[in-house]
Amino acid sequence: MGMRRTGFWVGLGMLLLSGCAHQQTLKVDNAEQPYRIGREDVLDVSVWRDAELSRTVPVRPDGFISVPMVGEVQAAGMTPTELAEALKTGLQPYVQEPRVTVIVREVNSTRVFVTGEVAHPGAYPLRGRVSLLQAIALAGGFTDFANSDGIVVIRTDGKGGQIPVRYSDLVSPDGENVILRPGDTVVVP
C-alpha cells in the first residue's frame, strides 16, 4: 500500500512540474505594429532646404548611423518618426528650425524563418504584411510528410510564446490567418 501512495505522489508531482515546463501559448494578435528600423536597413534622411545634410545612409550592424554634424545616432529599434525627431534635436545647435524626414528605402532586417516539413526551409524577408499561409507558400508548401494541423509559430518578441495553428482552421471560411512579425519562426512538424 505504501508503494502505491508513493507512486501516486511521484506521478502527481511529475504532472504538476511538466505543466510548468511548457512555453506560454499566445493568442493571435494581428494588430498593425509600427515599423521599427533594423540593422542593415537603408534610410533616406532628408533635411529640408539643406541638400548637404540630406543623404542615404545604411544602418550598420551595431544599429547606428552616421550623420554630419550630429555624429553617431542609434537608429535600430526606432520608428522613422522617432529617428527624425532625434536627428532634429541633434541638428538644432547647427541648423535653424531643422525639418527632418526619415524614409526607409530598403528593408533588410526583417525576416521570418520557416522550418520543418516544407519544400524549402529557410529565412524569408518580410515585405509588408506577410501571413502564415503566404510564408508557407514562399517555402514551397508542405512536404508529403507534413503534419499540417500541428504548425507552431514561435514569437520572439520577448514573451517567448507559441501560437499553435491548424492548417484546416486557416483555410476554413471562419479561420483567422496569423500575420507574421520580424523574427517569427514557423515550425511545420
One Martini backbone bead per residue (centre of mass of N, CA, C, O) as a GRO file, in nm:
protein
  189
    1MET     BB    1   0.056   0.063  -0.019
    2GLY     BB    2   0.304   0.259  -0.004
    3MET     BB    3   0.381   0.238  -0.308
    4ARG     BB    4   0.125   0.364  -0.427
    5ARG     BB    5   0.151   0.639  -0.295
    6THR     BB    6   0.425   0.712  -0.405
    7GLY     BB    7   0.344   0.689  -0.703
    8PHE     BB    8   0.127   0.905  -0.694
    9TRP     BB    9   0.310   1.146  -0.601
   10VAL     BB   10   0.510   1.129  -0.832
   11GLY     BB   11   0.305   1.164  -1.062
   12LEU     BB   12   0.190   1.436  -0.966
   13GLY     BB   13   0.458   1.592  -0.969
   14MET     BB   14   0.518   1.554  -1.271
   15LEU     BB   15   0.264   1.688  -1.376
   16LEU     BB   16   0.310   1.967  -1.247
   17LEU     BB   17   0.596   2.020  -1.370
   18SER     BB   18   0.514   1.999  -1.673
   19GLY     BB   19   0.336   2.261  -1.664
   20CYS     BB   20   0.596   2.455  -1.621
   21ALA     BB   21   0.768   2.385  -1.898
   22HIS     BB   22   0.592   2.529  -2.083
   23GLN     BB   23   0.506   2.745  -2.306
   24GLN     BB   24   0.349   3.010  -2.398
   25THR     BB   25   0.027   3.066  -2.519
   26LEU     BB   26  -0.079   3.249  -2.785
   27LYS     BB   27  -0.260   3.481  -2.926
   28VAL     BB   28  -0.389   3.622  -3.189
   29ASP     BB   29  -0.206   3.920  -3.320
   30ASN     BB   30  -0.295   4.152  -3.594
   31ALA     BB   31  -0.182   4.408  -3.518
   32GLU     BB   32  -0.053   4.691  -3.613
   33GLN     BB   33   0.286   4.765  -3.647
   34PRO     BB   34   0.533   4.962  -3.616
   35TYR     BB   35   0.806   5.042  -3.779
   36ARG     BB   36   1.132   4.916  -3.717
   37ILE     BB   37   1.441   4.975  -3.728
   38GLY     BB   38   1.717   4.798  -3.874
   39ARG     BB   39   1.963   4.621  -3.943
   40GLU     BB   40   2.065   4.700  -4.277
   41ASP     BB   41   1.916   4.926  -4.339
   42VAL     BB   42   1.792   5.187  -4.561
   43LEU     BB   43   1.820   5.547  -4.548
   44ASP     BB   44   1.635   5.851  -4.588
   45VAL     BB   45   1.777   6.167  -4.521
   46SER     BB   46   1.592   6.473  -4.472
   47VAL     BB   47   1.678   6.821  -4.509
   48TRP     BB   48   1.529   7.098  -4.531
   49ARG     BB   49   1.717   7.304  -4.728
   50ASP     BB   50   1.966   7.060  -4.710
   51ALA     BB   51   2.160   6.880  -4.918
   52GLU     BB   52   2.420   6.813  -4.742
   53LEU     BB   53   2.244   6.648  -4.517
   54SER     BB   54   2.125   6.485  -4.730
   55ARG     BB   55   2.085   6.119  -4.719
   56THR     BB   56   2.210   5.795  -4.763
   57VAL     BB   57   2.183   5.538  -4.504
   58PRO     BB   58   2.324   5.291  -4.328
   59VAL     BB   59   2.267   5.036  -4.108
   60ARG     BB   60   2.453   4.911  -3.893
   61PRO     BB   61   2.523   4.630  -3.706
   62ASP     BB   62   2.508   4.828  -3.436
   63GLY     BB   63   2.255   5.046  -3.518
   64PHE     BB   64   2.404   5.277  -3.657
   65ILE     BB   65   2.446   5.616  -3.767
   66SER     BB   66   2.584   5.866  -3.990
   67VAL     BB   67   2.582   6.226  -3.919
   68PRO     BB   68   2.627   6.525  -3.990
   69MET     BB   69   2.696   6.701  -3.682
   70VAL     BB   70   2.582   6.458  -3.501
   71GLY     BB   71   2.676   6.165  -3.574
   72GLU     BB   72   2.609   5.912  -3.373
   73VAL     BB   73   2.307   5.708  -3.424
   74GLN     BB   74   2.049   5.543  -3.297
   75ALA     BB   75   1.821   5.339  -3.503
   76ALA     BB   76   1.769   5.081  -3.392
   77GLY     BB   77   1.423   5.053  -3.279
   78MET     BB   78   1.313   5.280  -3.442
   79THR     BB   79   1.122   5.496  -3.577
   80PRO     BB   80   1.125   5.724  -3.820
   81THR     BB   81   1.007   5.950  -3.639
   82GLU     BB   82   1.203   5.920  -3.399
   83LEU     BB   83   1.460   5.973  -3.563
   84ALA     BB   84   1.387   6.252  -3.672
   85GLU     BB   85   1.372   6.381  -3.389
   86ALA     BB   86   1.666   6.322  -3.305
   87LEU     BB   87   1.796   6.479  -3.542
   88LYS     BB   88   1.671   6.749  -3.485
   89THR     BB   89   1.802   6.786  -3.208
   90GLY     BB   90   2.102   6.756  -3.316
   91LEU     BB   91   2.070   7.015  -3.527
   92GLN     BB   92   1.985   7.278  -3.368
   93PRO     BB   93   2.277   7.412  -3.321
   94TYR     BB   94   2.314   7.441  -3.663
   95VAL     BB   95   2.000   7.453  -3.736
   96GLN     BB   96   1.731   7.631  -3.824
   97GLU     BB   97   1.462   7.470  -3.796
   98PRO     BB   98   1.461   7.162  -3.846
   99ARG     BB   99   1.357   6.939  -4.116
  100VAL     BB  100   1.290   6.595  -4.069
  101THR     BB  101   1.322   6.298  -4.269
  102VAL     BB  102   1.238   5.940  -4.268
  103ILE     BB  103   1.317   5.679  -4.502
  104VAL     BB  104   1.265   5.353  -4.597
  105ARG     BB  105   1.427   5.208  -4.861
  106GLU     BB  106   1.546   4.941  -4.710
  107VAL     BB  107   1.452   4.612  -4.615
  108ASN     BB  108   1.692   4.391  -4.427
  109SER     BB  109   1.589   4.293  -4.114
  110THR     BB  110   1.327   4.132  -4.200
  111ARG     BB  111   1.247   3.804  -4.078
  112VAL     BB  112   1.155   3.470  -4.149
  113PHE     BB  113   1.111   3.130  -4.034
  114VAL     BB  114   1.112   2.815  -4.212
  115THR     BB  115   1.044   2.489  -4.080
  116GLY     BB  116   1.062   2.161  -4.178
  117GLU     BB  117   0.781   2.036  -4.370
  118VAL     BB  118   0.921   2.187  -4.627
  119ALA     BB  119   1.061   2.239  -4.930
  120HIS     BB  120   1.203   2.544  -4.829
  121PRO     BB  121   1.386   2.600  -4.593
  122GLY     BB  122   1.408   2.930  -4.422
  123ALA     BB  123   1.476   3.259  -4.496
  124TYR     BB  124   1.238   3.538  -4.504
  125PRO     BB  125   1.128   3.821  -4.619
  126LEU     BB  126   0.962   4.107  -4.503
  127ARG     BB  127   0.696   4.239  -4.713
  128GLY     BB  128   0.511   4.351  -4.519
  129ARG     BB  129   0.231   4.169  -4.498
  130VAL     BB  130   0.269   3.839  -4.362
  131SER     BB  131   0.143   3.537  -4.376
  132LEU     BB  132   0.143   3.213  -4.305
  133LEU     BB  133   0.055   3.114  -4.585
  134GLN     BB  134   0.269   3.275  -4.742
  135ALA     BB  135   0.520   3.146  -4.610
  136ILE     BB  136   0.459   2.859  -4.703
  137ALA     BB  137   0.465   2.928  -5.003
  138LEU     BB  138   0.759   3.035  -5.011
  139ALA     BB  139   0.852   2.733  -4.901
  140GLY     BB  140   0.674   2.533  -5.108
  141GLY     BB  141   0.527   2.394  -4.901
  142PHE     BB  142   0.437   2.089  -4.830
  143THR     BB  143   0.511   1.790  -4.752
  144ASP     BB  144   0.415   1.459  -4.733
  145PHE     BB  145   0.497   1.463  -4.399
  146ALA     BB  146   0.315   1.672  -4.298
  147ASN     BB  147   0.168   1.837  -4.008
  148SER     BB  148  -0.070   2.072  -4.070
  149ASP     BB  149  -0.208   2.058  -3.761
  150GLY     BB  150   0.102   2.135  -3.608
  151ILE     BB  151   0.154   2.424  -3.616
  152VAL     BB  152   0.417   2.665  -3.519
  153VAL     BB  153   0.447   2.988  -3.373
  154ILE     BB  154   0.740   3.167  -3.290
  155ARG     BB  155   0.790   3.420  -3.069
  156THR     BB  156   1.041   3.710  -3.044
  157ASP     BB  157   0.908   3.949  -2.828
  158GLY     BB  158   0.996   3.843  -2.517
  159LYS     BB  159   0.769   3.609  -2.437
  160GLY     BB  160   0.804   3.314  -2.560
  161GLY     BB  161   0.580   3.227  -2.757
  162GLN     BB  162   0.302   3.027  -2.883
  163ILE     BB  163   0.129   2.935  -3.197
  164PRO     BB  164  -0.117   2.732  -3.262
  165VAL     BB  165  -0.179   2.565  -3.587
  166ARG     BB  166  -0.438   2.490  -3.819
  167TYR     BB  167  -0.483   2.450  -4.145
  168SER     BB  168  -0.788   2.387  -4.147
  169ASP     BB  169  -0.852   2.666  -4.011
  170LEU     BB  170  -0.726   2.864  -4.217
  171VAL     BB  171  -0.916   2.752  -4.472
  172SER     BB  172  -1.152   2.835  -4.340
  173PRO     BB  173  -1.400   3.070  -4.342
  174ASP     BB  174  -1.333   3.135  -4.013
  175GLY     BB  175  -1.043   3.171  -4.038
  176GLU     BB  176  -0.734   3.281  -3.886
  177ASN     BB  177  -0.472   3.453  -3.976
  178VAL     BB  178  -0.127   3.491  -3.940
  179ILE     BB  179   0.071   3.759  -3.866
  180LEU     BB  180   0.386   3.822  -3.920
  181ARG     BB  181   0.695   3.874  -3.751
  182PRO     BB  182   0.985   3.964  -3.674
  183GLY     BB  183   1.146   3.647  -3.603
  184ASP     BB  184   0.967   3.441  -3.676
  185THR     BB  185   0.880   3.089  -3.631
  186VAL     BB  186   0.804   2.822  -3.850
  187VAL     BB  187   0.661   2.504  -3.759
  188VAL     BB  188   0.666   2.195  -3.948
  189PRO     BB  189   0.610   1.860  -3.857
   0.00000   0.00000   0.00000
